[in-house]
């Protein structure tokens, strides 16, 4: 038999060794609830999820970043960060390198090459800047520590765990944006699962290392949200700032025809089908507010990112790229 003192010593050592393992399981109640839901709904192993979440570290910088997005800058400041030499020259190279794939995407989905290239350029500088945050940690912070959009990011966390299970990827190894967006086109996990396509036919939907899949997936995303091939995106307009606010308050979904908007004093500054539905929107230039009419395809770009600044910069970068690669085309 062990003597009493030796027994106490061995027992104490066992407690010390076991303490870190037990401490790892002491997750926040909201995480435990989420784990239970994932186990019930999707048959995840609860203990495996506990071990996974125990590895995730708090990242307060995530909350700081999402509270001050760059898209909130005035338009004239935001534009200069994206319609610049680096993105124009990089976009020309990307377009020429992947010309056949972009033409194929245009044929299959009806989305212009320049819109696909510009979107990838704005998102990640053509795959060069895909993000440094662990996606699991980013989504966990936003799902459980950011009440304004917790429901959205809780759903994205659910999709992320399903995505890594479906693909066999390392849940802790994937890095992306502070909002949990992944890969060359910066798809959130739900978009990755719904809209990513295997565009090079290798049997995988790889948005992190395969430009062809990124190109096809961006085109598929836009088509899925209603892109109309051959139609305009937006036209500049004149509007009386004193009377424009009710129209601006209607949002970006085109609801009134151009003809109807004219009756409210909005005058297009370029040719546009008067029967087409449009929405009035504005952005802040250095000299004051500028107005445009956003047509259906402008609204579709805002489904990628809800910011007016974002959609404007995609359109402007696309125009610059087409002028370089297919002038007069």
Steps between C-alpha positions, in 0.01 A plus 500: 500500500606858442575697810274799563752769415595334170131457407429869565802602291398283203138622524614863506719447195207345315284802586768739371537308173124478451430866578599641157288237323198585715559873461494460122145371523375804695353679202259793511134394538409641158772289338378190683149573375632535146692173530186325618308634202769385258498155656121472483449659160804376308625202706832659595686340787458744790832419666685550173344844465591582859861411428490715187352806670742460791779577253340826384650813654313828567570751225379847606652649186221326307240709681697818441528428129134424440397808696694729264482349147695670225185517288370766741752752366372783279486388137782727382735351762388142449537519121865597517587188695366264235500666159877537495800389296553181700148372438482618141837353401441188707156459346636527147755227577236280667260542207764414240626203700151356544339629179365161387346427839343845517353463152355164602346655811350778289347246261359275772379759751460819294718710733759726330865413548580843639241469777642164608858629494412825678316314776800277565728803483300695757465199728855363512721677245464198271563248772800668663322613818256232609511577873704405803232428761410146598149467359377295796617766747356786293160337467492393864576856617226644280248226577534526878648846569339730242129536577407725203562218252532196721224306324667541162841389620360217706350372174832550323678308775255215448570505126874514565497183709292328235738620230811365670325169564393474136842592360731345758674835554668588828252705704776684687727537200286708266570872507292778354356845567396644835141414400582137423511532121710240322729478200566690180142631466443534878186289527335461837455132589132497399588646159787251462258213554226642275679673214856363468551296183766262373583702191817319393350152528746354750226378735555766766348842572819672612461872556827535689753386241321467164430819304279313251264391778499853639412645159218256439367540853485880484313476170264237641436719806401799290283292268327340800402844624351600166775649283357595159742452216551801275316747722645821645603528863446867586476846348587840648204721584403844619272537801388778731656424840201658668254258341717190456485354851170309466640327191830423673307353792346242268834317491693343216245249373372651172127563544412800283550535127734766368189669358343513847822629656505784249163611633671544839761728343775242449666545161739240357818649357546217249277297273292239683182303428218700657307184574785344698462491875763688698584632845646839584814492713768744601863504606716771648753663266751760617277767345175366648244227433486329162193313377454193284221272390579143593345240271449130567867406453614765746266349757647155425853626578374624836397142582872421509556787741212723613710817481431760229869587506587137431271469199618834363864404523442162334326679212773764465788252521323279245468792262872580532594136439286466188651821361845344544431146378220547245494865399195570287362156580 
